[in-house]
């Protein structure tokens, strides 16, 4: 299953507050049968900016942490505009 709308990236918007919260969300997603998550932090909504240049490395960093825990989950870059 693919989650097409998730605020899993730590500290970017009103989603996961930190890395531990992101990893807990990842573990719960895997337990529910999710294999891929489209990371969609808020962008340009008057409160959060979250430009592409900040999202791509944030996804990469979280993916590394997920991989280190051997969780079968793939993250993809996106935005909620």
Phi and psi in degrees as GROMACS dihedral restraints (atoms count N, CA, C in turn):
[ dihedral_restraints ]
;  ai    aj    ak    al  type     phi  dphi    fc
    3     4     5     6     1  -118.4    20    10
    4     5     6     7     1   129.5    20    10
    6     7     8     9     1   -93.1    20    10
    7     8     9    10     1   114.0    20    10
    9    10    11    12     1   -90.6    20    10
   10    11    12    13     1    -2.1    20    10
   12    13    14    15     1  -151.6    20    10
   13    14    15    16     1   103.4    20    10
   15    16    17    18     1  -146.5    20    10
   16    17    18    19     1   134.5    20    10
   18    19    20    21     1  -101.4    20    10
   19    20    21    22     1    59.6    20    10
   21    22    23    24     1   -88.1    20    10
   22    23    24    25     1   -18.4    20    10
   24    25    26    27     1   -69.5    20    10
   25    26    27    28     1   130.6    20    10
   27    28    29    30     1   -72.3    20    10
   28    29    30    31     1   130.9    20    10
   30    31    32    33     1    72.8    20    10
   31    32    33    34     1    11.3    20    10
   33    34    35    36     1   -94.8    20    10
   34    35    36    37     1   -28.4    20    10
   36    37    38    39     1  -154.9    20    10
   37    38    39    40     1  -144.4    20    10
   39    40    41    42     1   -87.6    20    10
   40    41    42    43     1    17.5    20    10
   42    43    44    45     1   -92.4    20    10
   43    44    45    46     1  -133.6    20    10
   45    46    47    48     1   -56.9    20    10
   46    47    48    49     1   130.8    20    10
   48    49    50    51     1   -77.2    20    10
   49    50    51    52     1   -32.9    20    10
   51    52    53    54     1  -152.3    20    10
   52    53    54    55     1   179.2    20    10
   54    55    56    57     1   -60.1    20    10
   55    56    57    58     1   -41.1    20    10
   57    58    59    60     1   -61.9    20    10
   58    59    60    61     1   -40.0    20    10
   60    61    62    63     1   -65.3    20    10
   61    62    63    64     1   -39.6    20    10
   63    64    65    66     1   -62.5    20    10
   64    65    66    67     1   -43.8    20    10
   66    67    68    69     1   -67.7    20    10
   67    68    69    70     1   -36.0    20    10
   69    70    71    72     1   -63.9    20    10
   70    71    72    73     1   -40.5    20    10
   72    73    74    75     1   -63.7    20    10
   73    74    75    76     1   -41.1    20    10
   75    76    77    78     1   -62.8    20    10
   76    77    78    79     1   -43.8    20    10
   78    79    80    81     1   -62.8    20    10
   79    80    81    82     1   -41.5    20    10
   81    82    83    84     1   -66.4    20    10
   82    83    84    85     1   -39.5    20    10
   84    85    86    87     1   -61.0    20    10
   85    86    87    88     1   -47.4    20    10
   87    88    89    90     1   -60.4    20    10
   88    89    90    91     1   -42.0    20    10
   90    91    92    93     1   -62.2    20    10
   91    92    93    94     1   -26.0    20    10
   93    94    95    96     1   -92.9    20    10
   94    95    96    97     1     5.0    20    10
   96    97    98    99     1    90.1    20    10
   97    98    99   100     1    11.6    20    10
   99   100   101   102     1   -82.2    20    10
  100   101   102   103     1   132.3    20    10
  102   103   104   105     1  -109.7    20    10
  103   104   105   106     1   -22.8    20    10
  105   106   107   108     1  -138.9    20    10
  106   107   108   109     1   141.3    20    10
  108   109   110   111     1  -128.5    20    10
  109   110   111   112     1   128.8    20    10
  111   112   113   114     1   -89.2    20    10
  112   113   114   115     1   110.5    20    10
  114   115   116   117     1   -74.7    20    10
  115   116   117   118     1   121.0    20    10
  117   118   119   120     1  -129.6    20    10
  118   119   120   121     1    68.6    20    10
  120   121   122   123     1   -65.5    20    10
  121   122   123   124     1   151.8    20    10
  123   124   125   126     1   -59.4    20    10
  124   125   126   127     1   143.2    20    10
  126   127   128   129     1  -137.6    20    10
  127   128   129   130     1   131.0    20    10
  129   130   131   132     1    53.2    20    10
  130   131   132   133     1    45.8    20    10
  132   133   134   135     1  -107.5    20    10
  133   134   135   136     1    12.7    20    10
  135   136   137   138     1    92.8    20    10
  136   137   138   139     1   -14.7    20    10
  138   139   140   141     1  -120.7    20    10
  139   140   141   142     1   -40.1    20    10
  141   142   143   144     1  -121.3    20    10
  142   143   144   145     1   142.8    20    10
  144   145   146   147     1  -101.7    20    10
  145   146   147   148     1   -59.5    20    10
  147   148   149   150     1    45.3    20    10
  148   149   150   151     1    68.3    20    10
  150   151   152   153     1   -71.3    20    10
  151   152   153   154     1   160.0    20    10
  153   154   155   156     1   -50.4    20    10
  154   155   156   157     1   -41.7    20    10
  156   157   158   159     1   -63.4    20    10
  157   158   159   160     1   -20.9    20    10
  159   160   161   162     1   -96.4    20    10
  160   161   162   163     1   -27.5    20    10
  162   163   164   165     1   -72.8    20    10
  163   164   165   166     1   -45.2    20    10
  165   166   167   168     1   -58.4    20    10
  166   167   168   169     1   -49.4    20    10
  168   169   170   171     1   -67.6    20    10
  169   170   171   172     1   -31.2    20    10
  171   172   173   174     1   -65.1    20    10
  172   173   174   175     1   -40.1    20    10
  174   175   176   177     1   -65.3    20    10
  175   176   177   178     1   -43.8    20    10
  177   178   179   180     1   -60.7    20    10
  178   179   180   181     1   -45.1    20    10
  180   181   182   183     1   -63.8    20    10
  181   182   183   184     1   -45.1    20    10
  183   184   185   186     1   -67.0    20    10
  184   185   186   187     1   -38.2    20    10
  186   187   188   189     1   -60.0    20    10
  187   188   189   190     1   -41.0    20    10
  189   190   191   192     1   -60.5    20    10
  190   191   192   193     1   -42.8    20    10
  192   193   194   195     1   -65.6    20    10
  193   194   195   196     1   -38.3    20    10
  195   196   197   198     1   -65.8    20    10
  196   197   198   199     1   -43.8    20    10
  198   199   200   201     1   -63.5    20    10
  199   200   201   202     1   -38.3    20    10
  201   202   203   204     1   -62.5    20    10
  202   203   204   205     1   -25.6    20    10
  204   205   206   207     1   -95.2    20    10
  205   206   207   208     1     6.8    20    10
  207   208   209   210     1    55.9    20    10
  208   209   210   211     1    35.4    20    10
  210   211   212   213     1   -85.6    20    10
  211   212   213   214     1   130.2    20    10
  213   214   215   216     1   -80.7    20    10
  214   215   216   217     1    73.4    20    10
  216   217   218   219     1  -140.4    20    10
  217   218   219   220     1   132.2    20    10
  219   220   221   222     1  -111.9    20    10
  220   221   222   223     1   128.6    20    10
  222   223   224   225     1   -98.8    20    10
  223   224   225   226     1   145.9    20    10
  225   226   227   228     1  -129.2    20    10
  226   227   228   229     1   149.6    20    10
  228   229   230   231     1   -81.8    20    10
  229   230   231   232     1   142.0    20    10
  231   232   233   234     1  -164.8    20    10
  232   233   234   235     1  -175.7    20    10
  234   235   236   237     1  -149.2    20    10
  235   236   237   238     1   149.2    20    10
  237   238   239   240     1  -102.0    20    10
  238   239   240   241     1   110.2    20    10
